[in-house]
């Protein structure tokens, strides 16, 4: 029945704004970069063989502030990065006589980082690079999951079940970068770099073991 429907749609709206301010302080340049992005997405599909509809929103705010200096022998940059995102979602599935369900998760993400990197010229051709970054991230989810399930008949249905799908995960990580550059000629360079990175986990719409 649902495969014959023709009322599927995709309706996505996104707006973003960014700015950059550079101030010459003499000993260094101060750079401030604020940003904001809002997303509103809705869609309905029957591709799985049953009705699936979702409505998602996301508001992101970020701010990076850094000092940088580009000297003849020493180049360096140091700064702070702040990030906040609030997400909501309402998704609904209707599998006919098998089950219907709805999730209403709300996910809040807070993250900040401090970082610094320097490049020092040992000679006119040889440069050493070193950097550190400490990242903190916290994600908190709240919401409910509701399911009506029953055997394949219109006459018997199990009761409507609603469960909480909250969860929280926090990550902290110190990462680094180290490397060297050497100018073979004015137009040719060789380099070697070793760096690490981090990607925080998250929370999924599950009743148990819902972090990764």
C-alpha positions in Angstrom: 0.0 0.0 0.0 2.7 2.5 1.0 4.8 1.8 -2.0 2.0 3.3 -4.2 2.0 6.7 -2.5 3.2 9.7 -4.3 3.4 12.3 -1.5 7.0 11.9 -0.7 9.1 15.1 -0.4 12.4 16.6 0.6 12.4 20.1 2.1 15.7 21.4 3.4 16.5 24.9 4.5 20.0 26.1 5.6 21.3 29.5 6.5 24.8 30.4 7.7 26.9 33.5 8.4 30.6 33.9 9.1 32.9 36.8 9.8 36.6 37.5 10.3 38.3 40.3 12.2 42.0 40.9 11.9 43.8 43.3 14.3 47.5 44.1 14.0 48.9 44.3 17.6 52.5 44.8 16.5 54.0 41.7 18.1 51.2 39.5 16.6 48.0 39.6 14.6 44.7 38.9 16.5 42.1 37.0 14.5 38.5 36.5 15.6 36.2 34.2 13.5 32.6 33.8 14.7 30.1 31.6 12.8 26.5 30.6 13.0 24.6 28.0 11.0 20.9 26.8 11.1 19.4 23.8 9.4 15.8 22.7 9.1 15.3 19.5 7.2 12.1 17.5 6.5 11.5 14.6 4.3 9.1 11.7 3.7 9.8 8.5 1.8 8.4 5.0 1.1 11.6 3.6 -0.3 12.0 1.0 2.6 8.5 -0.4 1.7 6.8 1.6 4.4 6.3 5.2 5.5 9.3 7.0 7.0 9.1 10.7 7.9 11.6 12.9 9.8 12.0 16.5 10.8 15.4 17.6 12.0 16.8 20.9 13.2 20.3 22.0 14.0 21.7 25.3 15.3 25.5 25.6 15.4 27.6 28.4 17.0 31.4 28.6 16.8 34.1 31.1 17.7 37.8 30.8 17.0 40.2 33.4 18.5 43.9 33.2 17.8 47.2 35.1 17.9 49.7 34.6 15.1 53.1 36.0 14.2 55.0 35.5 10.9 58.7 36.2 11.7 61.7 35.6 9.6 63.0 32.7 11.8 60.0 31.9 13.9 56.3 31.6 12.9 53.7 30.7 15.5 50.0 30.7 16.2 48.0 30.0 19.4 44.3 30.1 20.0 41.0 28.9 21.5 38.1 27.3 19.7 34.5 27.1 21.1 31.7 25.2 19.6 28.0 24.5 20.5 25.3 22.6 18.6 21.7 22.0 19.5 19.9 19.3 17.5 16.3 18.0 17.5 14.7 15.3 15.6 11.2 13.8 15.2 11.1 10.7 13.1 8.1 8.4 12.5 7.7 5.0 10.8 4.6 3.1 10.0 5.0 -0.5 9.0 1.3 -1.1 8.9 0.3 -4.2 10.9 3.8 -4.9 12.0 4.7 -1.8 14.0 4.6 2.0 14.2 7.2 4.0 16.1 8.4 7.5 16.8 11.7 8.9 18.2 12.1 12.4 19.6 15.8 12.8 20.5 17.4 16.1 21.4 21.2 16.2 21.3 23.3 19.0 22.8 27.0 19.2 22.0 29.6 21.4 23.7 33.2 21.5 22.7 36.3 23.6 23.2 39.9 23.4 22.3 43.2 25.2 22.9 46.0 24.9 20.4 49.4 26.2 19.4 51.9 25.6 16.6 55.3 26.9 15.7 57.7 26.7 12.8 61.3 27.5 13.5 64.0 27.9 10.8 67.3 26.3 11.7 68.8 27.4 8.4 67.6 29.1 5.3 66.5 25.7 4.0 65.7 23.6 7.1 62.6 24.2 9.3 61.1 22.3 12.2 57.4 22.2 13.1 55.7 21.4 16.4 52.2 21.8 17.7 49.8 20.7 20.4 46.0 20.7 20.7 43.8 19.8 23.7 40.1 19.0 22.8 37.2 18.6 25.1 33.7 17.5 23.9 30.5 16.7 25.7 27.3 15.3 24.2 24.0 14.9 26.1 20.9 13.4 24.6 17.4 13.3 25.9 14.1 12.2 24.4 11.7 9.3 24.1 11.2 6.3 21.8 7.6 5.1 21.3 6.6 1.8 19.7 3.4 0.0 19.0 4.1 -3.6 17.9 2.0 -6.6 17.4 1.5 -9.8 15.3 0.5 -9.5 11.6 -3.2 -8.9 12.2 -5.4 -5.8 12.6 -7.3 -7.4 15.5 -4.5 -7.7 18.1 -2.1 -5.0 19.1 0.4 -4.9 22.0 0.2 -1.8 24.2 1.9 1.4 23.3 5.4 1.5 24.8 7.4 4.7 25.5 11.0 4.6 26.8 13.6 7.2 27.5 16.6 7.3 25.1 18.9 9.6 27.0 22.6 9.3 27.2 25.8 11.2 27.7 29.4 10.9 26.5 32.5 13.0 27.2 35.9 12.9 25.5 39.2 14.6 26.3 42.3 14.3 24.1 45.7 15.8 23.7 47.0 15.6 20.1 50.2 16.7 18.5 52.0 17.5 15.3 55.8 17.2 14.6 57.6 17.6 11.4 60.5 19.0 9.3 60.8 20.8 5.9 63.8 21.1 3.7 64.1 23.2 0.5 66.0 21.3 -2.1 65.8 24.2 -4.5 63.8 27.5 -4.5 60.9 25.6 -6.1 61.3 22.1 -4.6 60.8 20.9 -1.0 60.8 17.7 0.9 59.1 17.2 4.2 58.1 14.6 6.9 55.2 15.0 9.3 53.8 13.0 12.2 50.4 14.1 13.5 47.5 12.7 15.6 43.9 13.7 15.7 40.7 12.9 17.6 37.0 12.3 16.8 34.6 12.3 19.7 32.0 9.5 20.0 28.2 10.0 20.1 24.8 8.8 21.3 22.4 6.7 19.2 18.7 6.2 19.5 18.8 3.0 21.5 17.5 2.1 24.9 20.7 0.4 26.2 24.4 0.7 25.2 23.6 3.9 23.4 27.0 5.5 23.3 29.9 4.8 21.0 
